[in-house]
Amino acid sequence: MADHEHGSMNTDTQEKTYNSFMNFVTKAVIAIIAFLVLLAIFAR
């Protein structure tokens, strides 16, 4: 088995992926909320 030192892994790619995912989720939630507000206003 390979030796592993805690905290020695390069996490740059994981951080970029996580930031992109969070950006997408934030925009999707904003779009869904805006859609629901418009639906509530115009679907009477």
C-alpha positions as protocol buffer text, in pm:
chain_id: "A"
residue {
  index: 1
  type: MET
  ca { x: 0 y: 0 z: 0 }
}
residue {
  index: 2
  type: ALA
  ca { x: 125 y: 351 z: -76 }
}
residue {
  index: 3
  type: ASP
  ca { x: 220 y: 589 z: 201 }
}
residue {
  index: 4
  type: HIS
  ca { x: -9 y: 889 z: 232 }
}
residue {
  index: 5
  type: GLU
  ca { x: 55 y: 1211 z: 420 }
}
residue {
  index: 6
  type: HIS
  ca { x: -252 y: 1395 z: 541 }
}
residue {
  index: 7
  type: GLY
  ca { x: -296 y: 1728 z: 359 }
}
residue {
  index: 8
  type: SER
  ca { x: -57 y: 1653 z: 73 }
}
residue {
  index: 9
  type: MET
  ca { x: -317 y: 1617 z: -205 }
}
residue {
  index: 10
  type: ASN
  ca { x: -359 y: 1889 z: -468 }
}
residue {
  index: 11
  type: THR
  ca { x: -723 y: 2001 z: -456 }
}
residue {
  index: 12
  type: ASP
  ca { x: -722 y: 2280 z: -717 }
}
residue {
  index: 13
  type: THR
  ca { x: -932 y: 2084 z: -968 }
}
residue {
  index: 14
  type: GLN
  ca { x: -1181 y: 1978 z: -703 }
}
residue {
  index: 15
  type: GLU
  ca { x: -1218 y: 2337 z: -581 }
}
residue {
  index: 16
  type: LYS
  ca { x: -1281 y: 2462 z: -937 }
}
residue {
  index: 17
  type: THR
  ca { x: -1543 y: 2191 z: -993 }
}
residue {
  index: 18
  type: TYR
  ca { x: -1713 y: 2267 z: -661 }
}
residue {
  index: 19
  type: ASN
  ca { x: -1720 y: 2642 z: -734 }
}
residue {
  index: 20
  type: SER
  ca { x: -1866 y: 2580 z: -1080 }
}
residue {
  index: 21
  type: PHE
  ca { x: -2130 y: 2348 z: -934 }
}
residue {
  index: 22
  type: MET
  ca { x: -2227 y: 2598 z: -664 }
}
residue {
  index: 23
  type: ASN
  ca { x: -2247 y: 2875 z: -925 }
}
residue {
  index: 24
  type: PHE
  ca { x: -2480 y: 2660 z: -1137 }
}
residue {
  index: 25
  type: VAL
  ca { x: -2699 y: 2565 z: -839 }
}
residue {
  index: 26
  type: THR
  ca { x: -2726 y: 2928 z: -725 }
}
residue {
  index: 27
  type: LYS
  ca { x: -2833 y: 3045 z: -1071 }
}
residue {
  index: 28
  type: ALA
  ca { x: -3079 y: 2755 z: -1106 }
}
residue {
  index: 29
  type: VAL
  ca { x: -3242 y: 2833 z: -770 }
}
residue {
  index: 30
  type: ILE
  ca { x: -3273 y: 3202 z: -862 }
}
residue {
  index: 31
  type: ALA
  ca { x: -3431 y: 3108 z: -1196 }
}
residue {
  index: 32
  type: ILE
  ca { x: -3677 y: 2869 z: -1027 }
}
residue {
  index: 33
  type: ILE
  ca { x: -3778 y: 3129 z: -769 }
}
residue {
  index: 34
  type: ALA
  ca { x: -3826 y: 3391 z: -1042 }
}
residue {
  index: 35
  type: PHE
  ca { x: -4039 y: 3144 z: -1240 }
}
residue {
  index: 36
  type: LEU
  ca { x: -4254 y: 3069 z: -936 }
}
residue {
  index: 37
  type: VAL
  ca { x: -4304 y: 3440 z: -865 }
}
residue {
  index: 38
  type: LEU
  ca { x: -4405 y: 3504 z: -1225 }
}
residue {
  index: 39
  type: LEU
  ca { x: -4635 y: 3203 z: -1215 }
}
residue {
  index: 40
  type: ALA
  ca { x: -4799 y: 3334 z: -899 }
}
residue {
  index: 41
  type: ILE
  ca { x: -4849 y: 3679 z: -1055 }
}
residue {
  index: 42
  type: PHE
  ca { x: -4979 y: 3581 z: -1399 }
}
residue {
  index: 43
  type: ALA
  ca { x: -5157 y: 3249 z: -1340 }
}
residue {
  index: 44
  type: ARG
  ca { x: -5462 y: 3389 z: -1167 }
}
